[in-house]
């Protein structure tokens, strides 16, 4: 039972919401406040809550929640003391009085609320909704303008979802090279939104699908992705880019304007007719879920699973740059996604090459300052194994930062990890190789260059190890004279 003390204008609003949650009983010493209500669908007691007999009559001992909403500071303090005496286990919420900030000091009030602050937060929430609504109106306008440009009549029938229309426009949704779960799930969500507006869409990618988890995600969820080399960009009416705003990360050099750009990374150089870039958000998938919710689209199980895994992986399971919206999005998706499929995605079978690279990363490791491990693992086919090896080395006793690098094709690829808050491997990768990433996880790729002509494997190993280690240590401010690299 919820016991509410005070039935003024604010109390009435609270009662209207509270009575949908549980049985409500209200106490107020003014009988006229109840007479003005046409239909009373809650219990009430007329009396002074500063008196013990009134609270007992109201059933204070039965209440699991007590809310004190009068604007009389003296009365509120007295009521708090009585309730703690009569029902010490009740969850107590009391109205704060701005003129008396220390009113409840020394008492065991669970939550102090200020009506003005509550109203302000509600207004801010409505402002956010209005801005999201405006974004979606702008996004839809881009689509409608393209339809109009192609001579497609925009009427009620044309906007009806799910009706086949051979004259409908088509979009190409591009992800960054070597797409990760966030880019894949975000592309899936945008494709679903475009379908709402009767737009056909394909998802294109460049590079490789790396990491066993990413491959499992695509296979288990039946996600259709098209390699960029199999795509004729000119046949599409519009271009969308998700989860990157950098031209360097796109799988193709675009010689046409981008229509839609949605991302959560900053410092990109791309522009588009419609742009939504929010670096304060932990995953682009969170932004896409906002769009789906505002449009009234409930993600089906496959999309919900993809979005949930995307948010988890891009925030490193809420340990890296996670906003309140990311937590809320994940909470919403938990009831929609498939936990069995998620378990299979997160724990795929490991191929032989990955296991060999893990072993080589341990055997070849060199340690600097007792906590920084660097390891050259030779030639690799699956570049995703470098990240696994960097994570694997981080589990070794005493190791707080790892750099694992190997050769694939004509490039040297480096993967970095750290659990040392004083080190930013994303910044180190940027300074050393022009790479990037986050504080805890980053990567880079550089051309093999003149080393490509070296045929002897031992010589190649020595040259690559020396060059990469030197660049990393320089970026970290560690000179070889100051700290000699020691074999572990």
Protein Blocks (a to p, Z undefined) as FASTA:
>chain_A
ZZdehjafklmmmmmmmmmmmccddddfblklmmmpmbacbdcddddfkbmklmmmnomm
mpmbdcdfbfbfklmmmmmmmmmmmmmmbccdddddfklmmlmgoiacfbdcdfklmmmm
mmmmmmmmmmmmmmmmmmmmmmmmmmmmnopacdfklmpghiacfkbccddddddehiaf
klmmmmmmmmmmmmmnopacddddehjdehjklmmmmmmnopacddfklpcfklpfbdcd
ehiabfklpcbdcfbdcfbdcdfbehiabdcfbdcddfkbmbfklmmmmmmmmnopacdf
klmmmmmmmmmmmnonoiaopafklmmmmmmmmmmmcfklmmmmmmccddfklmmmmmmm
mmmpcceehlaccddebjafblmlmmmmmmmmmmpghiabdcddddehjbccdddddfbf
kbcfklmmmmmnopacdfkbccddddeklmlmpmblklmmmmmmmmmmmmmmmmnopafk
lpccddZZ
